Amino acid sequence: MKGYKEPSFQDRASASSKAKDKALAKLKAAPQLSEAELAERAERRAQREAAEEAKRAKAQQAREEKQRLADEKRAEAKRAAEIITPPKPTEAEKKAARDAKYAARKSRK
């Protein structure tokens, strides 16, 4: 029984070269596409890209519309909140109310 013989560098290099040649021959043997087929593929690609662009534009428009509605709703809620809640008193109004409270307490004594 013979033992395992490790391949030398030349053996590995020639095997690699043969594999490359075989792959190149297989690639060259593949049928080439005709001009009509290439044109048809380019047309289908262009149609697909146009459809994707239309879909993206429609989605962008929907997002913008949703954002606009949300902004309008937020503005309406803010207006409603302003109507419901009275404005905060100014410093002068606060001082007048404080003075009136102190005067009422002083008049009770």
Secondary structure, 3 states (H helix, E strand, C coil): CCCCCCCCHHHHHHHHHHHHHHHHHHHHHCCCCCHHHHHHHHHHHHHHHHHHHHHHHHHHHHHHHHHHHHHHHHHHHHHHHHHHCCCCCCHHHHHHHHHHHHHHHHHHC
